[in-house]
Amino acid sequence: MGTVWEGKAKVAAADENQQQQTPQNQKDLDAGALFVLQSKGSWLHCAYHLTTSIVGPALLSLPYAFAYLGWAGGVACLVIGALVTFYSYNLISLVLEHHAQLGHRQLRFRDMAQDTLGPRWGRYYVGPIQFAVCYGAVIGCVLLGGQCMKAIYEVSRTNGSMKLYEFVIIFGVLLLILAQMPSFHSLRHINLASLVLCLAFSACAAAGSIYIGHSSKGPEKSYTLNGSTVDRVFGVFNAIAIIATTFGNGIIPEIQATLAPPVKGKMFKGLCICYIIVCATFFSVAIAGYWAFGNQSDGIILSNFTSDGRNLVPKWFIVISNAFAILQLAAIGVVYLQPTNEVLEKTLSDPKRDQFSARNVIPRLISRSISVITATVIAAMLPFFGDINAVIGAFGFLPLDFVLPAVFFNLTFKPSRKTIIFWLNVSIIAIFVVLAVAGSVAAVRQISLDAKNYKLFANV
């Protein structure tokens, strides 16, 4: 009994020590951690951030992934993706909580890699990979936002002359304004709205698919897997990369950094809320979309709502669905700008001066604006960026969200080789390393096949 009370006392002392040390250690933080990753949020705010970063319009690609996997393979991959990512994100959270209780709170993914694997891993692998994944997600959001705007425009004006790159620029201006939000924590209300929006556009996608599937307007349903054996094999790996990217996050440590201490148990509650929404949206859109369109599912299921210039659902429904997606894409873009903002703030701002002093506000305004403008220009120039993003997803999201959490947990807690958790983690590492390599190869192959159609500033 004495040992139990002693253990509880140590945990309580560690939590108290964490609460006491955090304010004092603010003086030791760099400007990126001090200004962008402010630790003020609750577990509910954490749920908003998690949902925005995971449940986005990328899930509208799930029926397309099912077209390569079929019913059994598609549902199995979706279930496995949900279980493994929920488990992996909890592993990261447990490692972060462990270090926080020891008085050394890790605020960034590269901090975890540096402390667990060594400084070179954080500086030359995890840091660059995370930056590529997150900035790639920003570019993807700008491009997809422009495509959704163009879809609304074409419904309203069938013979309109505006090009895709013009809509990309318009969306870039919206993101440029939102990018000036000072910290990750300041996005909590935007991300609450994003949570509602993701439910709204997912409901529209599922309802529209069911409506078309039951009407005579839709295509004839076929669930056969098309193509040669080689095409099917590469298609399977490409579909797995799409599903992994859809479940991908890449910023779990940065989200947990927004929690006010003590952090113990808060991330788990946030993840539970998030994954209730994940299951409701991912499965409804994937199953309804694939049921309605089968192997003719487009890369974005909303594209199937029009066929040969005719609308298969009412015009107002297409406008509302795309409007919901546009607004949520803006929120997602700002969330995935945070790692870039943190690096810029660390480099250009002075932690000894006030966050809103002219010394810090002017570099912040200029650097963030340049960051968004660059992403907008790339999205406008490369409207086929989805193919490139598939490579980033396979090479980035799979290692960050599936492999590294198990590595960090085993190296931090050193579970016995006789335990199930050790071998479960080793199995996850081995399987998803293979899938990351295969997915990268399949994505590069797809780029080579599509290269003949690439054109700068194409109006696709």
Secondary structure, DSSP 4 states (H G I P E B T S, - for coil): -HHHHHHHHHHHHHHHHHHHHHHHHGGGS-HIIIIIS---B-HHHHHHHHHHHHSSGGGGGHHHHHHHHHHHHHHHHHHHHHHHHHHHHHHHHHHHHHHHHTT----SHHHHHHHHH-HHHIIIIIHHHHHHHHHHHHHHHHHHHHHHHHHHHHHH-TT----HHHHHHHHHHHHHHHTT---SGGGHHHHHHHHHHHHHHHHHHHHHHHHHHHSSSSPPP--PPPS-HHHHHHHHHHHHHHHHHHH--S-HHHHHHTBPSP-TTHHHHHHHHHHHHHHHHHHHHHHHHHHHHGGG--SSGGGGGEETTEESS-HHHHHHHHHHHHHHHHHHHHHHHHHHHHHHHHHH--TTS-TTSHHHHHHHHHHHHHHHHHHHHHHHH-TTHHHHHHHHIIIIIHIIIIIHHHHHHHHHH---TTSHHHHHHHHHHHHHHHHHHHHHHHHHHHHHHHGGG--TT---
